[in-house]
Amino acid sequence: MLGNKRAYNLKMSIVSNIAHKKNSNVVTNVGVRQAKSRKDCTVDSSDIITEEELILKDSVTPEDVLRLPRITANYLCSPEANVYDIDFTRFKIRDLETGTVLFEIAKPPPIAIDSEGENNDENGEKHNGESDQSVGVGGTTECQEDNSDPNAGRFVRYQFTPQFLKLKTVGATVEFTVGSRAVNKFRMIERHYFRDRLLKSFDFEFGFCIPNSRNTCEHIYEFPSLGADLVSEMIRHPFETRSDSFYFVDDRLIMHNKADYAYDGGLPSHH
């Protein structure tokens, strides 16, 4: 069985592919960085903090979210807190033991109209105006796309088959762009829960990202075996496995995303 005191072996590699935007200086160097996740820390029951307390704070720190005892009901910062224009453009999950891509989704590039009235992406290639592209091998996703909702795009719903819970090593690759401001001490804390029980907490230090850059990183998860009873419960209760992803710059919360997960894909419906 998993608990919040267990440390998880995690590695992260980051490759910065500098893709500069208009009116920016050309940079040709490509940086490769590696980092291990911080070890899980045990939070004393007397040191926990409530979501309501954090909402009242002017800024939320990494230490604050590590003291949360359960999944949040609300977002702890507004979309406008992302003053660095960090934008996630591609996400892929693969089984590192077999190389099988389990899930992949990409946001289409920005569209510009050329002199011929054609839609071109940022690389000058023709584009037919299709929406986000995704392909799943054992996994599907549902994104929040309501433009009238200020939190649209901050929540993702995943559905996998039960086999996903048997995987031992999974790589999660994310591509993101950075706006005109440099990003210092970019850090992500990702906390996964089943119901109100903390299953695992991952803590990554991305470090420094230069302005107007495109960055690609792969988080390599080496999971221990899950207990049979816990696996059975997670399969029987879809979307009760949930996660909070908190993103910080200079130890200040600037993004908060949510997701939930089901592991009953391909099983007969009981309804």
BAFI-3210 file (N, C-alpha, C; in Angstrom, 3 decimals, decimal comma, padded with zeros to 6 digits):
// residues 271
n [1|2|3|4|5|6|7|8|9|10|11|12|13|14|15|16|17|18|19|20|21|22|23|24|25|26|27|28|29|30|31|32|33|34|35|36|37|38|39|40|41|42|43|44|45|46|47|48|49|50|51|52|53|54|55|56|57|58|59|60|61|62|63|64|65|66|67|68|69|70|71|72|73|74|75|76|77|78|79|80|81|82|83|84|85|86|87|88|89|90|91|92|93|94|95|96|97|98|99|100|101|102|103|104|105|106|107|108|109|110|111|112|113|114|115|116|117|118|119|120|121|122|123|124|125|126|127|128|129|130|131|132|133|134|135|136|137|138|139|140|141|142|143|144|145|146|147|148|149|150|151|152|153|154|155|156|157|158|159|160|161|162|163|164|165|166|167|168|169|170|171|172|173|174|175|176|177|178|179|180|181|182|183|184|185|186|187|188|189|190|191|192|193|194|195|196|197|198|199|200|201|202|203|204|205|206|207|208|209|210|211|212|213|214|215|216|217|218|219|220|221|222|223|224|225|226|227|228|229|230|231|232|233|234|235|236|237|238|239|240|241|242|243|244|245|246|247|248|249|250|251|252|253|254|255|256|257|258|259|260|261|262|263|264|265|266|267|268|269|270|271]
n.u [000,849|000,386|001,757|001,995|004,545|006,406|009,237|009,704|011,401|012,529|013,365|014,417|014,780|015,756|015,508|016,393|015,124|015,789|013,502|012,990|010,894|009,258|011,262|013,233|016,507|018,651|019,390|021,595|022,508|021,939|020,652|021,067|019,655|019,590|017,727|016,894|013,931|012,918|013,161|010,369|008,787|007,897|004,983|004,018|001,032|000,177|001,089|-000,288|-002,035|-004,901|-006,914|-008,525|-007,112|-004,888|-005,981|-006,504|-004,026|-001,483|000,444|001,304|003,433|005,906|006,301|003,882|001,921|002,848|002,013|-000,651|-003,389|-005,121|-006,753|-007,314|-010,276|-010,665|-009,022|-005,828|-004,672|-005,166|-005,734|-004,416|-002,163|-000,053|002,227|004,434|003,827|003,909|003,339|001,920|002,418|002,590|002,115|003,109|002,836|004,691|005,507|008,417|009,724|008,880|008,684|006,287|003,939|001,599|-000,167|-000,776|-000,877|-001,237|-001,064|-002,311|-000,177|000,169|-001,921|-001,549|-002,651|-001,727|-000,603|-002,015|-004,324|-004,239|-004,103|-001,407|001,018|003,302|005,669|005,415|004,033|001,272|-002,018|-004,958|-006,732|-007,546|-008,450|-006,986|-004,713|-004,773|-003,577|-004,165|-002,870|-004,121|-004,960|-007,111|-008,262|-009,975|-010,482|-011,035|-012,809|-014,362|-014,761|-015,905|-015,409|-013,171|-011,314|-010,935|-009,109|-007,449|-007,990|-007,855|-009,107|-008,338|-008,432|-007,524|-006,569|-006,836|-004,282|-002,453|-001,869|-000,113|002,300|005,804|007,831|007,459|007,501|006,937|006,556|006,801|006,216|006,908|006,434|008,046|007,437|008,340|009,754|012,397|012,586|012,983|014,027|012,045|009,600|007,849|005,302|003,644|000,840|-000,747|-003,834|-005,979|-009,265|-009,333|-006,804|-003,337|-001,422|001,026|003,675|005,301|008,214|009,716|012,559|012,824|014,502|016,257|014,807|015,282|014,154|011,522|011,688|011,538|010,884|011,634|010,862|011,341|009,809|010,781|009,266|009,633|007,901|006,838|005,406|001,879|-000,441|-002,673|-005,305|-005,606|-005,266|-007,508|-009,579|-009,098|-009,625|-012,317|-013,524|-013,783|-012,238|-011,959|-009,414|-007,179|-005,374|-003,312|-001,469|001,066|002,709|005,641|007,431|010,341|009,634|006,951|003,535|002,363|000,863|-001,804|-002,950|-005,376|-006,304|-008,124|-008,476|-009,236|-009,224|-010,497|-010,800|-011,961|-013,207|-016,247|-019,290|-021,061|-023,456]
n.v [-001,189|002,313|005,253|008,578|008,855|007,554|007,546|008,352|007,186|009,240|010,691|013,472|014,810|017,584|019,198|022,027|023,486|026,066|028,225|030,969|033,841|036,514|039,431|038,791|037,961|035,714|032,580|029,934|027,892|024,752|023,528|020,894|019,428|017,643|016,338|015,086|014,129|015,832|014,365|012,843|014,569|014,241|015,437|016,796|016,207|018,389|020,461|020,882|022,633|024,468|024,572|026,825|028,654|029,083|030,302|032,830|033,979|036,256|035,229|031,899|029,346|026,733|025,247|025,641|024,176|021,622|021,059|020,569|018,462|017,066|016,692|019,681|021,718|023,941|026,275|027,543|029,824|032,484|032,365|034,592|034,840|033,690|035,297|034,930|033,823|031,043|028,204|025,131|022,877|020,313|016,891|013,722|010,283|007,401|003,912|002,996|000,570|-000,903|000,970|001,746|004,151|005,507|007,560|010,681|014,148|017,219|020,726|022,751|024,845|028,502|030,363|032,115|034,356|034,210|036,061|034,898|034,172|031,818|029,565|029,543|027,940|028,699|027,916|028,389|026,507|025,048|024,944|023,363|024,244|022,513|021,251|020,561|017,849|014,424|011,227|007,987|005,125|002,860|004,856|007,678|011,089|013,928|017,245|020,439|022,840|025,143|028,339|030,427|029,947|030,923|029,167|027,262|024,772|024,201|021,840|018,329|015,201|011,842|008,562|005,277|001,849|-001,019|-002,127|-000,100|000,460|-001,494|-000,889|-000,333|001,523|004,673|007,208|010,642|013,082|016,531|019,490|022,913|026,469|029,617|033,002|036,485|037,043|036,103|032,981|032,062|029,541|027,575|025,395|022,378|020,890|017,962|016,330|013,353|011,768|009,250|009,357|010,959|010,339|010,640|009,483|009,744|012,122|014,291|016,203|018,560|020,333|022,600|024,705|027,329|029,097|030,468|033,583|033,573|030,877|027,417|024,516|021,137|018,397|015,301|013,417|010,791|008,158|005,849|003,416|001,823|-001,439|-001,536|-002,179|-004,966|-004,645|-001,860|-001,271|-002,585|-001,078|001,433|000,864|000,148|002,502|004,898|008,002|008,887|008,995|011,546|014,577|017,356|019,836|021,967|024,923|026,815|029,913|031,410|030,596|031,239|030,677|030,250|028,876|026,507|023,391|020,769|017,279|014,239|010,641|007,527|003,986|001,969|001,449|-000,263|-002,238|-004,092|-002,238|-001,400|-000,276]
n.w [000,000|-000,611|000,848|002,318|003,235|001,787|-000,283|-003,700|-006,524|-008,926|-012,022|-014,031|-017,202|-019,125|-022,170|-023,838|-026,554|-028,422|-029,580|-030,889|-030,791|-032,637|-033,231|-031,386|-030,125|-031,856|-030,589|-030,387|-028,805|-027,196|-024,305|-021,967|-019,210|-016,111|-013,390|-010,158|-008,417|-005,463|-002,212|-000,623|001,999|005,398|006,808|009,789|011,643|013,074|011,612|009,305|006,666|005,620|002,642|002,536|004,093|002,460|000,194|001,118|001,286|000,050|-001,665|-002,654|-001,519|-002,264|000,092|001,348|-000,204|000,140|002,636|002,502|003,276|001,623|-001,632|-003,520|-003,632|-005,112|-007,379|-006,600|-007,530|-009,900|-013,508|-014,505|-012,982|-014,236|-015,354|-016,856|-019,222|-019,697|-021,554|-022,134|-024,691|-025,765|-024,849|-023,751|-022,920|-022,221|-022,112|-020,722|-020,702|-022,916|-024,888|-025,924|-026,922|-024,894|-024,715|-026,336|-026,886|-028,623|-028,891|-031,499|-033,550|-033,384|-035,628|-038,669|-041,216|-044,544|-047,501|-049,516|-048,387|-046,995|-044,189|-042,050|-039,957|-037,175|-038,288|-040,905|-042,324|-044,113|-042,745|-041,610|-039,747|-037,735|-034,473|-031,175|-031,373|-030,705|-029,745|-028,638|-027,045|-025,338|-023,706|-023,150|-023,359|-021,972|-022,416|-020,880|-022,549|-022,607|-023,581|-022,193|-019,588|-017,146|-016,141|-018,047|-019,741|-017,655|-016,517|-016,906|-017,975|-017,692|-019,131|-018,670|-019,339|-017,090|-017,149|-017,069|-014,424|-013,793|-014,832|-014,596|-015,175|-016,393|-018,817|-018,950|-021,177|-021,681|-023,477|-023,533|-023,898|-023,255|-022,381|-022,871|-020,607|-018,416|-016,657|-013,419|-011,145|-011,760|-010,855|-010,188|-008,322|-007,897|-006,847|-006,076|-005,441|-004,069|-003,587|-000,524|000,162|000,148|-002,442|-003,825|-004,060|-006,132|-006,884|-008,718|-009,887|-012,271|-012,830|-014,488|-017,203|-020,366|-021,877|-024,371|-025,277|-026,326|-024,617|-023,760|-021,748|-020,030|-017,634|-015,684|-014,326|-011,828|-010,598|-007,566|-006,884|-006,740|-004,116|-004,212|-003,262|-003,250|-005,986|-007,036|-005,879|-007,071|-009,740|-009,628|-008,925|-010,874|-011,772|-009,198|-008,491|-008,315|-009,156|-008,173|-009,768|-009,170|-010,076|-009,802|-009,772|-008,735|-006,154|-005,928|-006,446|-009,696|-011,532|-011,578|-012,101|-012,700|-012,593|-013,284|-013,033|-014,603|-014,532|-015,841|-018,496|-021,366|-019,926|-019,203|-019,029|-016,065|-015,945]
ca.u [000,000|001,175|001,496|002,651|005,895|007,286|009,951|009,619|012,585|012,093|014,406|013,876|015,739|015,205|016,232|015,898|015,246|015,517|012,663|012,723|009,760|009,562|012,028|014,115|017,826|018,797|020,261|021,794|022,911|020,906|021,056|020,497|019,781|018,975|017,475|016,092|012,910|013,227|012,580|009,141|008,977|006,777|004,378|003,368|-000,395|-000,028|001,643|-001,061|-002,660|-006,130|-007,068|-009,114|-006,034|-004,019|-006,690|-006,433|-002,655|-001,099|001,145|001,401|004,791|005,995|006,128|002,450|001,155|003,309|001,323|-002,063|-003,669|-006,033|-006,907|-007,992|-011,574|-010,604|-007,693|-005,189|-004,259|-005,945|-004,949|-003,609|-000,911|000,989|002,743|005,576|003,285|004,304|002,251|002,215|001,978|002,580|002,261|003,155|003,148|005,138|006,054|009,840|010,218|008,556|008,703|004,935|003,320|000,289|-001,033|-000,088|-001,744|-000,469|-001,827|-001,896|000,590|-000,587|-002,256|-001,485|-003,177|-000,736|-001,115|-002,911|-005,501|-004,068|-003,734|-000,063|001,444|004,460|006,782|005,119|003,391|-000,170|-002,751|-006,371|-007,557|-008,038|-008,234|-005,932|-004,564|-004,382|-003,597|-004,012|-002,694|-004,430|-005,373|-007,831|-008,337|-011,040|-010,011|-012,036|-012,611|-015,370|-014,071|-016,516|-014,918|-011,793|-010,435|-010,869|-007,744|-006,682|-008,422|-007,813|-009,610|-007,673|-008,963|-006,585|-006,969|-006,243|-002,874|-001,608|-001,461|000,925|003,547|006,854|008,592|006,694|008,068|005,963|007,256|006,021|006,851|006,296|007,096|008,183|007,270|009,454|010,437|013,163|011,929|013,949|013,569|010,783|009,439|006,520|004,947|002,480|000,372|-001,793|-004,667|-007,160|-010,168|-008,574|-005,552|-002,187|-000,736|002,411|003,964|006,529|008,716|010,741|013,183|013,158|015,612|016,151|014,408|015,528|012,959|011,157|012,280|010,704|011,587|011,074|011,386|010,712|009,851|010,866|008,671|009,904|006,885|006,790|004,170|000,734|-001,134|-003,804|-006,553|-005,648|-005,486|-008,903|-010,408|-008,899|-010,308|-013,766|-014,023|-013,143|-012,145|-011,729|-007,977|-007,077|-004,075|-003,050|-000,137|001,375|003,910|006,184|008,599|010,881|008,892|005,624|002,626|001,926|-000,071|-002,377|-003,759|-005,984|-006,643|-008,590|-008,046|-009,979|-008,408|-011,439|-010,973|-012,066|-013,977|-017,695|-019,993|-021,977|-024,695]
ca.v [000,000|003,528|006,258|009,842|008,881|006,784|008,337|007,780|007,407|009,945|011,438|014,385|015,376|018,730|019,646|023,325|023,763|027,488|028,577|032,357|034,469|037,713|040,518|038,311|037,593|034,302|031,833|028,634|026,840|023,842|023,068|019,643|019,382|016,505|016,563|014,087|014,744|015,935|013,284|013,171|014,963|013,913|016,610|016,504|016,542|019,714|021,456|020,931|023,910|024,249|025,282|028,136|029,529|029,431|031,216|034,172|034,484|037,030|034,303|030,532|028,840|025,270|024,699|025,673|023,089|020,356|020,877|020,273|017,058|016,436|017,358|020,965|021,845|025,121|026,655|028,409|031,076|032,780|032,216|035,788|034,750|033,217|036,491|034,512|033,261|029,645|027,534|023,730|022,661|018,896|015,986|012,320|009,273|006,160|002,839|002,986|-000,800|-001,385|002,082|001,989|005,430|005,234|008,721|011,872|015,243|018,404|021,918|023,251|026,092|029,716|030,471|033,435|034,363|034,745|036,941|034,123|033,819|030,490|029,479|029,025|027,891|029,535|027,459|028,690|025,379|025,159|024,359|023,298|024,767|021,476|021,499|019,768|016,510|013,468|009,816|007,206|003,679|002,487|006,007|008,764|012,272|014,886|018,541|021,466|023,768|026,199|029,628|031,344|029,577|031,408|028,049|026,303|024,396|023,891|020,526|017,248|013,903|010,734|007,212|004,242|000,480|-001,483|-002,473|001,060|000,390|-002,516|-000,409|-000,075|002,712|005,470|008,510|011,675|014,164|017,750|020,589|024,181|027,688|030,685|034,317|037,431|037,200|034,951|032,216|031,592|028,556|026,991|024,183|021,776|019,906|017,223|015,475|012,436|011,256|008,424|009,958|011,962|009,722|010,973|008,316|010,090|013,544|014,469|017,568|018,757|021,646|022,848|025,647|028,578|029,023|031,761|034,145|033,193|029,568|026,216|023,556|019,788|017,615|014,002|012,933|009,329|007,652|004,450|003,163|000,539|-002,181|-001,126|-003,270|-005,490|-004,052|-000,479|-001,310|-002,962|000,076|002,488|000,439|000,137|003,859|005,786|009,445|009,247|009,252|012,930|015,202|018,794|020,187|023,345|025,423|027,962|030,661|032,130|030,144|031,852|029,909|030,995|028,042|025,380|022,547|019,616|016,145|013,018|009,456|006,272|002,852|000,911|001,438|-001,586|-003,167|-004,006|-001,247|-001,987|000,496]
ca.w [000,000|-000,710|001,865|002,025|003,779|000,916|-001,285|-005,027|-007,338|-010,113|-012,705|-015,009|-018,139|-019,826|-023,343|-024,270|-027,972|-028,458|-030,718|-030,551|-031,424|-033,398|-032,635|-030,334|-030,603|-032,179|-029,693|-031,024|-027,878|-026,694|-022,979|-021,470|-017,755|-015,435|-011,965|-009,460|-007,594|-004,043|-001,425|000,091|003,390|006,266|007,424|011,061|011,613|013,663|010,696|008,071|006,356|004,873|001,369|002,821|004,556|001,338|-000,697|001,704|001,244|-001,132|-002,553|-002,140|-001,686|-002,308|001,441|001,654|-000,827|000,710|003,922|002,267|003,606|000,664|-002,917|-003,394|-004,287|-005,963|-007,856|-005,609|-008,162|-011,096|-014,741|-014,718|-012,221|-015,151|-016,029|-017,669|-020,467|-019,875|-022,268|-022,421|-026,063|-026,138|-023,715|-024,194|-021,915|-022,851|-021,290|-021,033|-020,871|-024,263|-025,831|-026,422|-026,585|-024,310|-024,900|-026,820|-027,311|-028,992|-029,224|-032,811|-033,454|-033,712|-037,041|-039,287|-042,572|-045,469|-048,549|-050,364|-047,616|-046,418|-042,782|-041,840|-038,570|-036,900|-039,114|-042,292|-042,972|-044,279|-041,621|-041,961|-038,675|-036,833|-033,050|-030,556|-031,914|-029,678|-030,112|-027,422|-027,090|-023,968|-022,920|-023,802|-022,516|-022,212|-021,938|-020,661|-023,658|-022,563|-023,618|-021,241|-018,265|-016,988|-015,785|-019,147|-020,066|-016,447|-016,039|-017,890|-017,501|-018,380|-018,938|-019,063|-019,036|-015,826|-017,340|-016,764|-013,023|-013,648|-015,421|-013,611|-015,542|-017,343|-019,143|-019,302|-021,871|-021,827|-024,206|-023,156|-024,339|-022,266|-022,986|-022,993|-019,325|-017,946|-015,599|-012,425|-010,158|-012,205|-010,054|-010,200|-007,303|-008,386|-005,754|-006,535|-004,353|-004,292|-002,613|000,231|000,601|-000,684|-002,996|-004,130|-004,260|-006,911|-006,725|-009,739|-010,042|-013,666|-012,886|-015,240|-018,611|-020,996|-022,518|-025,736|-025,569|-026,329|-023,763|-023,719|-020,630|-019,781|-016,258|-015,700|-013,100|-011,486|-009,591|-006,862|-007,124|-005,933|-003,448|-004,982|-002,781|-003,710|-007,430|-007,250|-005,528|-008,067|-010,960|-009,389|-008,672|-011,849|-011,569|-007,801|-008,417|-008,791|-008,909|-008,237|-010,265|-008,792|-010,746|-009,084|-010,237|-007,572|-004,969|-005,913|-007,293|-010,879|-012,276|-010,842|-012,973|-012,055|-013,453|-012,634|-013,761|-014,508|-014,976|-016,209|-019,942|-021,971|-019,096|-019,430|-018,225|-015,076|-015,937]
c.u [000,884|000,796|002,282|004,055|006,897|007,935|009,896|010,845|012,156|013,264|013,740|014,989|015,055|016,099|015,609|016,174|014,837|014,755|012,202|011,627|010,193|010,343|012,917|015,447|017,898|019,790|020,380|022,131|021,716|021,394|020,348|020,736|019,084|018,792|016,666|015,044|013,392|012,571|011,311|009,469|007,714|006,276|003,652|001,919|-000,685|000,424|000,854|-001,704|-003,892|-006,117|-007,612|-008,064|-005,154|-004,683|-006,602|-005,037|-002,400|-000,365|001,282|002,784|004,791|005,770|004,658|001,735|001,595|002,636|-000,161|-002,344|-004,522|-006,065|-007,640|-009,331|-011,574|-009,180|-007,107|-004,573|-005,106|-005,105|-004,026|-002,298|000,250|001,510|003,942|005,135|003,822|003,109|002,678|001,595|001,933|002,797|002,191|003,512|003,568|005,644|007,525|010,386|009,980|008,661|007,335|004,428|001,893|-000,692|-000,205|-001,109|-000,874|-001,420|-001,379|-001,154|-000,276|-000,765|-002,151|-002,001|-002,143|-001,406|-002,072|-004,179|-005,436|-003,719|-002,359|000,228|002,713|005,687|006,539|004,430|001,886|-000,879|-004,231|-007,297|-008,106|-007,701|-007,134|-005,919|-004,135|-004,442|-003,374|-003,820|-002,888|-004,874|-006,120|-007,904|-009,507|-010,607|-011,174|-011,822|-013,609|-014,685|-014,660|-016,055|-013,476|-010,808|-010,357|-009,416|-006,902|-007,027|-008,392|-008,319|-008,985|-008,417|-007,974|-007,195|-006,351|-004,757|-001,945|-001,070|-000,398|002,276|004,549|007,624|007,868|007,402|006,970|006,727|006,323|006,853|006,142|007,113|007,075|008,088|008,524|010,221|011,190|012,441|013,000|013,294|012,186|010,662|008,006|006,392|003,632|002,080|-000,845|-002,512|-005,655|-008,128|-009,379|-007,254|-004,419|-001,486|000,738|002,517|005,302|006,914|009,901|011,267|013,576|014,355|015,285|015,750|014,588|014,255|012,760|011,771|011,214|011,491|010,866|011,693|010,636|010,911|009,830|010,417|009,019|009,006|007,125|005,486|003,077|000,087|-002,376|-005,125|-006,701|-005,925|-006,947|-009,840|-010,305|-009,582|-011,817|-014,350|-013,329|-013,272|-012,137|-010,234|-007,745|-005,705|-004,171|-001,641|000,087|002,692|004,345|007,324|009,060|010,047|007,527|004,731|002,152|000,966|-000,546|-003,297|-004,268|-006,234|-007,314|-008,417|-009,016|-009,106|-009,284|-011,678|-010,995|-012,846|-015,464|-018,328|-020,965|-023,314|-025,711]
c.v [001,239|004,488|007,499|009,918|008,179|007,706|007,611|008,167|008,001|010,676|012,367|014,866|016,481|019,061|020,954|023,490|025,207|027,825|030,007|032,950|035,744|038,718|040,065|037,915|036,090|033,666|030,421|027,524|026,023|023,287|021,788|019,579|018,147|016,838|015,404|014,801|014,815|014,774|013,763|013,553|014,626|015,172|016,186|016,967|017,917|020,825|021,554|022,302|023,633|025,044|026,686|029,129|029,981|030,420|032,650|034,776|035,276|036,163|032,960|029,988|027,316|024,631|024,669|024,454|021,725|020,062|020,568|018,793|016,337|017,238|018,683|020,935|022,983|025,322|027,695|029,661|031,266|032,522|033,402|035,769|034,279|034,387|036,160|033,883|031,858|028,888|026,110|023,357|021,195|018,044|014,556|011,427|008,003|005,183|002,699|001,578|-001,321|-000,296|002,435|003,350|005,150|006,356|009,883|012,903|016,455|019,536|022,406|024,567|027,293|029,847|031,918|033,313|034,971|035,557|036,229|033,712|032,453|030,595|028,844|028,953|028,706|029,115|027,712|027,571|025,584|024,407|024,420|023,720|023,728|021,815|020,599|018,349|015,572|012,064|009,016|005,737|003,213|003,662|007,015|009,927|013,134|016,197|019,502|022,566|024,927|027,556|030,634|031,080|030,039|030,301|026,983|026,033|024,034|022,510|019,521|015,970|012,801|009,433|006,215|002,876|000,066|-001,799|-001,318|000,987|-000,672|-002,055|-000,060|001,208|003,446|006,796|009,464|012,860|015,348|018,779|021,877|025,344|028,710|032,017|035,172|037,641|035,924|034,296|031,643|030,585|028,018|025,606|023,685|020,788|019,272|016,205|014,676|011,824|010,231|008,773|011,004|011,417|010,079|009,698|008,596|011,593|013,656|015,942|017,762|020,190|021,800|023,790|026,879|028,304|030,403|032,277|033,595|031,858|028,484|025,121|022,216|019,026|016,290|013,624|011,410|008,801|006,176|004,096|001,850|-000,175|-001,681|-002,351|-003,680|-004,862|-002,620|-000,420|-001,614|-001,796|001,174|002,145|000,543|001,534|004,851|007,258|009,865|009,304|010,607|013,500|016,718|018,977|021,670|023,757|026,731|028,602|031,517|031,858|030,811|031,093|030,761|030,186|026,896|024,630|021,335|018,508|015,073|011,852|008,303|005,176|001,670|000,855|000,025|-002,590|-003,028|-002,976|-001,948|-001,264|-000,133]
c.w [000,000|000,396|001,574|002,585|002,859|-000,105|-002,616|-005,827|-008,663|-010,711|-013,706|-015,904|-018,912|-021,006|-023,790|-025,753|-028,177|-029,729|-030,510|-031,410|-032,138|-032,564|-031,489|-030,943|-030,845|-031,216|-030,238|-030,042|-027,415|-025,365|-022,591|-019,973|-017,214|-013,960|-011,418|-008,622|-006,150|-003,307|-000,742|001,523|004,174|006,951|008,685|011,014|012,188|012,734|009,398|007,907|005,512|003,575|001,601|003,304|003,396|000,394|-000,191|001,625|-000,038|-002,141|-001,853|-002,478|-001,820|-000,946|001,831|001,083|-000,313|002,048|003,747|002,522|002,574|-000,629|-002,720|-004,127|-005,295|-006,472|-006,911|-006,211|-009,408|-012,341|-014,994|-013,941|-013,089|-015,987|-016,915|-018,995|-020,739|-020,454|-022,609|-023,765|-026,487|-024,886|-024,225|-023,021|-022,640|-021,798|-021,659|-021,244|-022,279|-025,317|-026,377|-025,971|-026,126|-024,574|-025,410|-027,263|-027,588|-029,327|-030,597|-032,668|-033,784|-035,220|-037,499|-040,715|-043,501|-046,566|-049,489|-049,638|-046,993|-044,947|-042,663|-040,366|-038,410|-037,694|-040,599|-043,032|-043,043|-043,162|-041,940|-040,837|-037,735|-035,395|-032,519|-031,106|-030,803|-030,238|-028,846|-027,717|-025,660|-023,123|-023,762|-022,836|-022,910|-021,585|-021,800|-021,682|-023,663|-022,487|-022,642|-019,813|-018,127|-016,646|-016,877|-019,501|-018,866|-015,891|-017,184|-017,232|-018,357|-018,119|-019,522|-018,790|-017,702|-015,940|-016,986|-015,341|-012,780|-014,193|-014,332|-013,898|-016,653|-017,563|-019,559|-019,883|-022,040|-022,571|-023,818|-023,691|-023,218|-022,995|-022,924|-021,695|-018,963|-016,769|-014,680|-011,486|-010,517|-011,579|-010,144|-009,051|-007,733|-007,328|-006,221|-005,335|-004,890|-003,177|-001,828|000,753|-000,364|-001,128|-003,226|-004,357|-004,970|-006,896|-007,670|-009,717|-011,507|-013,788|-013,702|-016,681|-019,232|-021,653|-023,929|-026,155|-025,593|-025,623|-023,773|-022,558|-020,541|-018,326|-016,319|-014,339|-012,924|-010,297|-008,854|-007,209|-006,195|-005,299|-004,218|-004,556|-003,281|-005,210|-007,734|-006,966|-006,582|-009,382|-010,795|-009,227|-009,607|-011,463|-010,105|-007,495|-009,068|-008,471|-008,959|-008,766|-010,011|-009,447|-010,095|-009,869|-009,072|-006,320|-004,820|-006,898|-008,463|-011,759|-011,385|-011,798|-012,203|-013,080|-012,619|-013,596|-013,535|-015,094|-015,370|-017,705|-020,498|-021,161|-019,395|-018,503|-017,293|-015,055|-016,869]
res [m|l|g|n|k|r|a|y|n|l|k|m|s|i|v|s|n|i|a|h|k|k|n|s|n|v|v|t|n|v|g|v|r|q|a|k|s|r|k|d|c|t|v|d|s|s|d|i|i|t|e|e|e|l|i|l|k|d|s|v|t|p|e|d|v|l|r|l|p|r|i|t|a|n|y|l|c|s|p|e|a|n|v|y|d|i|d|f|t|r|f|k|i|r|d|l|e|t|g|t|v|l|f|e|i|a|k|p|p|p|i|a|i|d|s|e|g|e|n|n|d|e|n|g|e|k|h|n|g|e|s|d|q|s|v|g|v|g|g|t|t|e|c|q|e|d|n|s|d|p|n|a|g|r|f|v|r|y|q|f|t|p|q|f|l|k|l|k|t|v|g|a|t|v|e|f|t|v|g|s|r|a|v|n|k|f|r|m|i|e|r|h|y|f|r|d|r|l|l|k|s|f|d|f|e|f|g|f|c|i|p|n|s|r|n|t|c|e|h|i|y|e|f|p|s|l|g|a|d|l|v|s|e|m|i|r|h|p|f|e|t|r|s|d|s|f|y|f|v|d|d|r|l|i|m|h|n|k|a|d|y|a|y|d|g|g|l|p|s|h|h]
***
